[in-house]
Amino acid sequence: MDKIDQQNLEKNIRLLSSQRYFYTQAKKNRILKLFCGIVLVIFSPIILLLFPSTKEPLCFIGAFGIIITFVIDFFENSYIKRAANIQEQFDVE
């Protein structure tokens, strides 16, 4: 069986499908992280200018946003590592 036929085996197709799933999840996490960061950066100064008394709540929201960004980043990296490992397994087989 040549390499092209081996790539089309059900097991290898499932590996590629899994790899695609994990990379897609990583991309979704990256988009979510960027969206949260952009929303905080754009709206925090505007809210602060319109409502100066919201300084303390905005500080907590900003800190919470930073923590959420680190959590999302952890999951994003985890998905990327899984996808890379699956791709490596596909390449080896």
PLY file of the C-alpha trace (Angstrom):
ply
format ascii 1.0
element vertex 93
property float x
property float y
property float z
element edge 92
property int vertex1
property int vertex2
end_header
0.00 0.00 0.00
1.52 3.33 -1.00
1.51 6.50 1.10
-1.50 8.05 -0.66
-3.63 5.00 0.11
-2.44 5.02 3.73
-3.50 8.66 4.10
-7.02 7.72 3.03
-7.44 5.04 5.68
-10.30 5.63 8.10
-7.93 5.95 11.06
-5.88 8.67 9.35
-9.00 10.53 8.21
-10.17 10.56 11.84
-6.76 11.89 12.93
-7.03 14.77 10.46
-10.59 15.47 11.56
-9.49 15.61 15.20
-6.56 17.84 14.33
-8.86 20.23 12.46
-11.27 20.31 15.43
-8.55 21.29 17.91
-7.11 23.98 15.63
-10.63 25.37 15.12
-11.16 25.49 18.88
-7.84 27.30 19.29
-8.87 29.85 16.66
-12.21 30.42 18.42
-10.38 30.99 21.70
-8.03 33.47 20.03
-10.97 35.40 18.55
-12.70 35.45 21.95
-9.52 36.69 23.62
-9.05 39.45 21.05
-12.70 40.46 21.28
-12.58 40.72 25.08
-9.37 42.73 24.95
-10.65 45.12 22.30
-13.96 45.65 24.11
-12.15 46.45 27.36
-9.67 48.79 25.69
-12.28 50.69 23.70
-15.14 50.94 26.16
-13.31 51.41 29.47
-12.04 54.95 28.73
-15.40 55.96 27.26
-17.30 54.71 30.30
-14.75 56.36 32.59
-15.17 59.70 30.81
-18.96 59.53 30.90
-19.22 58.14 34.44
-16.16 59.06 36.54
-17.58 57.26 39.58
-17.09 53.91 37.83
-13.31 53.93 38.33
-13.27 51.18 40.96
-15.67 48.80 39.18
-13.72 49.28 35.95
-10.50 48.36 37.76
-12.08 45.11 38.91
-13.50 44.44 35.45
-10.06 45.06 33.93
-8.40 42.71 36.43
-11.06 40.09 35.73
-10.48 40.57 32.00
-6.76 39.94 32.44
-7.43 36.76 34.41
-9.92 35.56 31.78
-7.35 36.29 29.06
-4.79 34.07 30.79
-7.36 31.28 31.18
-8.38 31.51 27.51
-4.71 31.59 26.52
-4.08 28.40 28.52
-6.90 26.59 26.70
-5.79 27.97 23.34
-2.25 26.66 23.86
-3.63 23.32 25.04
-5.69 22.95 21.86
-2.73 23.91 19.69
-0.49 21.32 21.40
-3.12 18.62 20.97
-3.58 19.47 17.31
0.17 19.49 16.72
0.55 16.10 18.42
-2.22 14.65 16.27
-0.64 16.10 13.14
2.69 14.58 14.16
1.04 11.20 14.67
-0.55 11.46 11.23
2.78 12.37 9.66
4.53 9.43 11.31
1.90 6.92 10.26
0 1
1 2
2 3
3 4
4 5
5 6
6 7
7 8
8 9
9 10
10 11
11 12
12 13
13 14
14 15
15 16
16 17
17 18
18 19
19 20
20 21
21 22
22 23
23 24
24 25
25 26
26 27
27 28
28 29
29 30
30 31
31 32
32 33
33 34
34 35
35 36
36 37
37 38
38 39
39 40
40 41
41 42
42 43
43 44
44 45
45 46
46 47
47 48
48 49
49 50
50 51
51 52
52 53
53 54
54 55
55 56
56 57
57 58
58 59
59 60
60 61
61 62
62 63
63 64
64 65
65 66
66 67
67 68
68 69
69 70
70 71
71 72
72 73
73 74
74 75
75 76
76 77
77 78
78 79
79 80
80 81
81 82
82 83
83 84
84 85
85 86
86 87
87 88
88 89
89 90
90 91
91 92
